Amino acid sequence: MVGRRKKTKPDVIETISHRSAVLSIADSAAGLDLLVGFFSAVRPRPGRRGRRGHRTAAENLRKLTTTLQDNAFVRSNLQHAILSQLIHTDLSSALMESGIPLARGFWQELFGRLRHKLLPPFQSRNDFLYVLNRVFFRNSDYIWVEDIPRADWIAFFETLGLSLHIDDSRILRQLFLALNTLSFQVAQLGLEKDVLNYLPTPYREENPFVLQNYAIRELETVLEAPPDAPLDARVDAPPDAGEPMSETADRLKQVIGWCHECIGYVRENHGTQGASLHQTYMLLLLENRLERISILMDLLDGEHRFDTGRFVDFFRMLIRNENRRNSILEFASQSLWYLAYQIAEHKGAKGSKYITSTWAEYRGMLRSAMGGGAWICLVVLIKNLLTKVPMAIFWHGFVYSINYSLGFILIEETHTTLATKQPAFTASAVASSLDMRKNAHQPNLYNLAVTVAKVSRSQIASFVGNLVIVFPGAWFLAWGYDKIFGHKLVSGGPALKMLMDQHPWQSLSLLYACNTGVFLFLSGIIAGYVQNKIRYGHIAERLQTHPILRLSMPAARLKRLSVWVDEHAGMLIGNISLGFFLGMAGFWGEIFGIQFEIRHITISAGNVSLAVYGLGFHNLNPWYLATVLGGVIGIGFFNFLVSFSLAFIVAARSRGVRLREYPEFLGILWRYFRSNPLDFIRPRRRQAEE
């Protein structure tokens, strides 16, 4: 038993070669077994993971393709195996359903997938998807299938020589059924209010989503035989019958092109019109069904120029869809990221104002940040006064939240700057430079490195502007309080604890700074989401036509109100949410008995100044004070790092940007930093940057 070798499976080519005759198309069971064995020979062994395993799969496919070229008997058997499955199974689910959300609503589809994760749906043996799941039975098969180069799959199917313009009447019926069903679904979705009302004006009258249904009916009429002739007669039509069919197919392709233009128009105008989850989902359904119609047209257009590359894309897509058919993450990546894109766009539009290019802009950023620091001094003073008021812990958290919210709103309305609010917006602006939806060409990575340098120096300027006012400003407020009321605002044990709370290793201040980074990111998302909803719901226009407001307010004032809501309501809600995130954090920590607090660089800086005044410089160890100041800088670093990272990930993913496609960027950024390190701190003297 010890020395016994493990039995190896017989080679699939040898098994086929030893057959006495070519596989019969009528024997679907034997055909399925042959396909399972063939693609098992392509699949990398379980131990071969990573790049090596995927490379092995590509090599296996190339070897088998070469064998098919040299061995006509093996090629014929594989052709008949595939045809046996196409003819004896129902193709409708693969053509109409696989990879396409079936539910009319986002949440209905989401909960349906959750149910199917627990109990998979029933699948008939006569369903072609049953065949696909038998052949590619591992949930990870789509990985090696997609990693095999597209050119290798094209070479395989072209070598196979399978005539994909199938003439069998049963397959034709299934193709027509799928095409008509998809066409009616597209027409119905194109008449949805969330789609129709946002189309260009000319297309609202001549709706291309409806016109494609007429074009498909014309295509079907040309392809079908006369009413008194069998279906197979259409296949034997004379050559000149292809001419009107070609014109009809061209007309259909043109109309489908108009449909894609409409979808692109709606998405491109989300910045001004806004978007909703339902509308994004409707556009996703339309796009999926139109793509499937285009694939079916390749099978029926009669041009005899089948696009093998498109078929390979469809083949790989089917496998991925079936392996990932109940994946929640896959579904979210197809739908939620479109909405996230619109939220990121609203943030990105604001983020450009936080990026400085010239000395004038840099000095303006410093002045704006100094103004924001002045407001924070007032916020810190009021917060510490509220601490002295006896009240329940919930109400303490509530009044802290109101104080923070009002402070952030004042900073926004006075056009001053708070350093920690920049990352959520600048990250979106940086990701926009990699957006292939806006850049038809490959993005310039050197220019991206320059943009990163601009963001870095702008962030440093805002931090410096905030701190250069907060440190002395809070100290002078504490001095003024002492002179007016005859006692210090904080002193003794409370002041020492206030210093210890900012210490980098005697407290959890750096961890709490990460919590603040998350809250800064979430408040930016909320601001973008609300701004998007205001645009999508036409709130400004609805306010101007409100019957009560029109009677109770002058027209000019009502217009100013509607413009203010359109431009500022998103940021107002974002500031209020950030204030409550920060103010109520301690309350939730106390309620659940966990170490959960926040540390914000400017608020921490103000607390340090109050504590230093309360204790006196002469009573403090200089090294200890320097360490606490270093902790404040560390708090700012983690505020920025966490907020920027989360915002950049969302912005990049929502734009379909994959950072692994640009591995050379870090090297470009490092070389730029090494040659121009001061660019990351302050602008160059000249106006234009090379």
N, C-alpha and C positions, 0 to 999 in steps of 0.2 A: 504493500500500500504506500510505503514511504517513497519508493522510487517511481511510482506510476505517473506517467505523463497525463496532463489534462487533455482530453479529447478536443481536437480542433474541428470547427465546422467545415464542411466541404466547401470548396471554392464555388461561388455562384456561377461563374462562367463555365466551369467544368460540369456543373449540374445541368445547365442549359444545353451544353454541347452534347451531353449523353442522351438527350431526348431523341426518341425515334422519329418524331415528326414535329412540325411547327405547331405551337400551341393554338388550339381552336379558340376563336373569338367568343364562341358560345360558352366556353368553360370559364366563367368569371371567378370561381373559387381558386382554380389553379393559377389564373392570372394574378389574383391578389397575392397569393403565396410567392409567386415569382417576383413581384414588385417589392414585397417585404424583404426578400433575400437580396435583391439587387441594391436597394438603398441602404441595407445593413452593411453591405460591402463598402459603401461610400462613407458611412458614419465612422468617425474616429473611435478608437477603443476607449472604454470608460477611463482608463488610466491616463490617456493622452489629453490633458487639459491645457487651457491657455493657447498661446500662439502655436505651439508645436502641434496640438491636436487639430486645430483648424487648418494648419498647413498640410497635415496628413490627409484630411478630408479632401482638400483641393487636389492633392497628388493622386488620391484614389479615384476621383472623378476623371482626371486626365487619363489615367491608365485604362479605365473602363471605356472612355470615349474612343481611345485608340483601338481597343479591342472591337468595338462596334464598327469602326471603319474597316477593319480587316476581316471581320467574320460576319457575312451576310446572314447566316443561320441564326446566330445569337441576336442580331439586329431585328430580324423578323419576329422572333419570339417576344422580344421586349415590346415591339410595336403592337403585336396582337394582345399582349397583356394589358397595355394601356387602353387599347380600343375596347377590350372586354369590359373594363370598368366604366368607360364613358357611355357605352351603349346600354348596359344593364343596371345602371344606377340613376337615381334622380339628381340631376345637376342643379336644380333650382336653388337649393339652399346655399350651395357654393357660389352660385352666380349672384344671388340677390341678398344673402344674409351674412355670409362670413365676413367678419371684420366691420360690418356696418351696424351701428346701434339701431335696434328695432323699436325701442320705446319712443313715444312722442315727446317725453320730457326727460330732462337730465336726471332728476331724482328717481324717477321710475326705473330708468336704465341702471342707475347705480345700485338700487336695492335689489333689482333683478340679478345682478352679478353677484351680490352678496349671498343671495339664496342659492345660486348655482354653485358657489364655492362649497357650500355645505352638502348639497345634493345635486350633482350634475344632471342636466336635462336628458331626457330619453333620446336616443339616436337610432334610427332604423338601419338595418343592414343594407337596405336598398338606397341609402343616402350616400352620395359621393363623399360627404364629409366623414362618414364612417370609414371609408376606404383611406382617406387622407390621415385619419387618426390612427388607423392600423399600421400604415407604412411609417409615419413619423410619430411614433408612440411616446417618445420621451418629451417632457415639457421643455427641455433645453435644445431640442433639435433645430429650432429656428436659428440658434446662434451660429452653428457651423454651416447651416445652409446659407445664411446671409454673409458669412465670412468667406465663403468660396467666391472668388472673383466672378463678377457678372459675365465677363467674356467667356469663362469656362462653362457656365451654364448655357450660354448661347451656342457655343460650339457643340455641347452635348445634344441639345434639342435639334440643331441643324443636322448633326450627324445621324440622329435617329430617323430623320426624314419622314416624320409623321405628318400626314396631310391634315392640318388643323382647320381647313375649310371643309368641315365634316358634311358629307352628303346624305347621311342616314336621316330618314324622316323623323325618327324619334328624337334625335339630338336637335334637329332643326326646330321641332315643336318646343322643346325645352328652352332653346335660345330665344325664340320669339316670345314665349311666356315671360321669361325673365326680363327681356327688353321692355315689353309692354308694362309689366308691373312696376319696374323702376321708373319708367317714363311718367306713369300716372302719379307716382309718389313725388317725383320732382315737381310736376305741375301743381300738385296740392300744396307742397311746401313753399313754392314760389308765390302762392297767393296768401300765405300767412301775413298778418298785419305787421309783425315784427320784421318781415323781409320786404314786403311790397312797399310800405311807406318810406323805406330808406333807399329805394332804387333811384337811379337818375330819372329825371322827368320823362324823357322820350321812351324809356323802357317800362314805364308804368302803364302806358297805353298799349304798347306792343310788347307784352311781357314775354321775354325769351324762354322762361321756364314753362310757359304754356305752348309757345310756338314749337319747342322741341317735340312735344307730344304729337302735333300735326305732322312734323317732319318724319317721325318714326312710323306713323301710320302710312305715309307715302312710301317709305322704304319697304315696309311690310307688303304693301300692295304690289310693288314692283317685283319683289322676290317670290311672292306666292303664285301658285299656278291658278289658272282660271277655275271658277267654282266647280265646273263639271269635270276637272282633271284631277288625278291623284297628286299628292304633295310631291312625289318624286319627279313628276314631270318638269317641275321648275328647274331642277338640277340639270336636265338635259336640254335646256332652252338654247336656241341658236346664239352664236357669239355676239350678234348685233344687239341682243337684248341687254347686254351689259352696259351699253352707253347711257340709257336713261337712268339705270341703277346707279352708275357712277355719279351722275349729276345730282341725284337725290342724296347720295351719301355725302357729297361735298356740301350740299345745302345743310344737312344735319350737323356736320362738323362745324360749319359756320355758326349755326344757332347755338351749339354747345359752347363755342368760343365766346359768344355774347353772354351766356350764362356765367362763365368764369369771370368775365369782365365785371358783371354786376356784383358777384361775390367780392371781387377785389375792390370795387368801388365802395361797397358798404364798409369793408374793413379799413380801407385807407381813410375814410371819413369818420372813423370812431373818435378821433381826436377832437372833432368839433361836434359830432352828434352823440357821442357816448355809445355804450354797449351794455347789453344785459346778458345774464347767463342763458336765458331762453333763446335770445337772438343768436348768440355764439353757437349754441347747440344746433339751432336750425341751419346755420351756415355750414356746420360740420356735416350734418346729414345730407345737405345738398351737394357738397363737394364730394363726399364718398360715393353717392349714387351717380353723379355725373361721370366720375372716373370709371365706375363699373360699366356705365353705358358705353363709354369710349372703348373699353376692352371688348365688349360684345360686338361693337361695330366692326372691329378688326376681323372677327370671325364671319361676319355676314355681308361685308361691303362688296364682295364679288370682284375685288381688284386683283386677287391672287398675289398680293404682296404682303403677306402676313408679317407683322412686326414681331420678330422673335424676341427682341429686347423687351418690348412691352409685355409679352407673354411671360418672360422670365420674371419680370417685376411682379406680375400677378401671381405666378407660382410661388415665389418667395413670400409674398404678402399673405397668401392663403395659409401657408405653413405657420407663419408668425401668428396670424389671427387665431388659428386653432390651438396652438400651444399656449397662447395668452388670452384665450377667449373670455376667461373669467377674471382677468387681472384688473384690479381696481386702479393700480398705478398707471397701467397702459391707457385705460379709459380717461383718467384724469389728465394725462399728458396730451391727449387728443382734444380735450375740450376746455378744461380749466385754464390751460396756459394761454389760450386765445384771449380770455377775459383778463388774465394777469398781464398780458401784453398791453391792453388798453390802460390798465391802471398804471403800469410802468411808464407808458407814454405821457400820461398827465404829470407824473413825477419828473420824467426826463425833461419836459418842457420847462419846468421850474428850475431844474438842476443846472441848466446852462448859466443862470445868473450867479451861481456860486463858484464858477470857474473863471479865474483871472488870467489875462494874457499880457496886459501892459502894466506899467508902474501906476498909471492913473487908476486902473481897476483895482490894483493891489492896495493902494492907499485908501480907495473907497471901501474895500473890504475891511481894512483895519478900523476905519472910522465907524463903519456899521457895527462891527463886532464890539467896539468900545461902548456904543450905545446899548447893545444887548447886555453887556456886562453891568451897566448902570441899573438897568431894570432888574437884573438878577440880585444885585445888592439889596434892593427893596424887597424882593421876594424872600430872601434869606432872613432879613430882619423880621418881616411879618410872620414867617414860619416859626421863628424862635419865640416871638411874642405869643403866638397861639399855643405853643407848648405849655406856657405858664397858666393857661386857662383850664380849670378843672372841668373835664367832661368825659363821657364814655369813650372807649377806644375807637368805636366806629365813627363817632362824631369828630374825633381828632383827625382820623383819616379823611373824613369828608371835607373838613375845612382846609386841611392841607391840600387836598385835591383842587378845591376852588381857588386857593391861593396860587398854586402852580399854573392852573389853567389860565387865570387872568393874566399872570405874568407872561406866559407864552403868547397869549393873544395880543397883549400890548407890544411885545417884541415884533410880532408879525405886522400889526397895523401901523407901527411907527417905522417900518421898513428897516429895522435893525436886525442883527444877526446873532443867533445862538449857534455856537460851533457844532454842537452835537446833533443838530437837526440837518446839517448839510449832507452827511453820508447817504442817507436814504434817497436823496435826490441826485447827488452827483454820480452815484453808482449807476443809476439808470441812464444818465447822460453818457457815461463811459461805455456801457454796453451797447448803446445806440450806434456807436462807431463801428461795431462788429455786426450790425444788423444787415443780413443779406437781403431782407425785404426792401431795404432802402438803398443798399449799395449793390448794384448789378455786378460790379467787378469785385475782385478780391480786396479785402480791406488792407489799408496801408498800416502795417504794424509799427513802423517807425513813428507815424503820426499818432498812433495810439499811445506809444511810450511818451511822446510829448504831452498828450492829454493827461496821462497819469501824473506827470511832473506838475502840470498846472493845477490838478486837483490837490496834490500834496502841498504845494505852497499856499494855495487858497485855504486849505484846512489849517495849516500852521498859522497863517495870518489871523484866522478867526479865533483860534485858541489863544494866541498872544493878545489879540484885542480884547477878548473876554477877561482873561486873567489879569491883564495890566490894570484893569479897572476894578475887578472884583476884590482882589487882595487888599489894596489900600482903601477902596470904597467901603467895604464891609467894616474895616478897622475904624474908619472915621465915623461911621454910623454908630458903632459900639461906643466910641468916645463921646459922641454927641448924646447918646442915651444916658451915659454915666453922668455927664454934666447937667443934663436936664432933670433927671429923676434922683440923682444922688447915690445911685448904686449901679453896679455892673449888670449887663444883661445876662451873662453867664460867668460863673467863677467857680473856683474850687473843684470839687469832684466832678460836677457836670461838664465843666470846661475841659478837664483832663480826659474824661470819657469821649468828648467830642473830638479831641485830637487822636485818641487811640482808635476811634472808628475809621480814621482815614489812613492808619498805619498799614503799610503793604503786607507785613507778615504777622503782626500781632492781632490782626483782625482779618475778616473775610472780605475786605473792601474790594479786592480785584475781582473776586467771584461776583460780588454784588454789582460791580461795574458791568459785567457781562449781562446780568439781568436787565440793567438799564439799556444796554445795546439792543436787546431783544425788543424792549418796549418802544425804543426809538424807531426800530424797523416797523413794528406793528402799527404805530401811529402814522407812519408814512403810507403804509398800505391802506389804512382806513381813510386817510385824506384823499389818496388817489381814487379809491373806490367811490367815495361820496361825490367827488368832483365828476367822475364818470357817470354816476347815476343822475346827477343834476343835468348834465348835457343830454343824456339819453331821454330823460323824462321831460325835456323842454320846460324846466321849472321857471326860467326867466320869462319866457313867453306866456306861460300860464299865469304868472303873478300879474303881468300887465293886463290880462283880460279877466282877472278875478272880479266878479260882480260887486262884492262888498268893498274891496280895496279901491276899485275905480270910483266909487261914490264917496269914500271917506278920505281920499288922499289926492292931492293935485297930480296931474299926469306927469309933470317933470320929476316930482319927487318919487313917484311910483316907478318911473323908468330907472332913476338912479338906484333905487332899492333892488330892482330886478338885476341890474348890472352888477351891483355889489354881491348879491347872492350867487350869481353865475361865476364871479371871479374869486370870491373869498370863502364861500360856505364850506368847501372841502377842507381848506386849511383851518377854518374855525373848528370844525368837528375833530380834525386831527389834533389840534392843540388841546382841546378839551379832553380827548381820550388819553393823550400823553399825560396831562395833569392828573387824571384819575389813576392811570397806571402807576405813576410814581407816588402819589399821595396815599393810595390804599394798599401798597405793597406790604408795609409794616403791619397793617391790620390783618391781612390774610396770614402773614407769618405767625402772629399771635394766636389767631383762631385755630390754626392747624398745628401749632406748637413746633414749627420748623424754622430753621435759620434762613429766612427769606426777606431780604431788604434790597434797597437800591442805593447806588452811589453814582452821582452825576458830578462831572468835573467842576462845573461852575458853582454848584450848590456846595460841594465839598470844600472848594476854595473859600467860599464865604464863611462856612462853619469854622475852618481853620483860623481865619482872621479874627472871628469873634472869640474863639477860644484863646488865641495868643494874647489878645487885649485883656481877656479876663484873668489870665494867669500871669501876664507880664513877661517881657522878654528876659528880664534878669533871672526869672525863676525857671527858665527852660534850658535844657542842654542843647547847644547848637547842633550837635550831630543828630540828636533825636528830632529836632525841628526840621533839619534838612531831609531826614528820612521820611517824615510825614509829607513834606512838600514833594518828594519823589513819588510818594504814594498817590498824591493828587494827580501828578503827571501820568502815572500808570493807570489811574482810573480813566483819565481822558483817552489814553491809548486804547484801552479795552472797550470803552464806549464807542469809539470810532471803528475799531476792528470788527466787532460783532455786528454793528449796525450796517457798515459798508458791505461786509461779506454776505450777509443775508439778502440785502437789497440787490447786490450784484448777481447773486445766484438766481433770484427770481427774475430779474430783468433779462439776464442772459438766456435762461431757459424759456422764458415767454417769447423771446425772439428767435428761438431755434438755434441759438449759438452754442456750439460745443467747443469748449476751451481746448480739449485734447486735439482738435484739428489745427491748433496753432502752437505746437510745442516749442517753436523757435522764439516765441514772444518773450519769455523770461530772459533768454540770452540777449535779445535786442534791448530790453529794458535795463539789464545789468550794464551793458556796454554804454548805453546812454547815460546812466547814472555815474559810471566811472569817468566818463569824459566831461560831463556837465553836472557835477553834484550840486552846485549852488542853484541850478534851475528848479530843484525840488524845494528850495527854501524861499527864493525871491525871483522876480522876473529879471530878464536881461535888460541892460541899459537901452538897447535899440528896440524900436517898436516891433519889428517883425522878427520872428524866430525862424532859424533855418530848419 
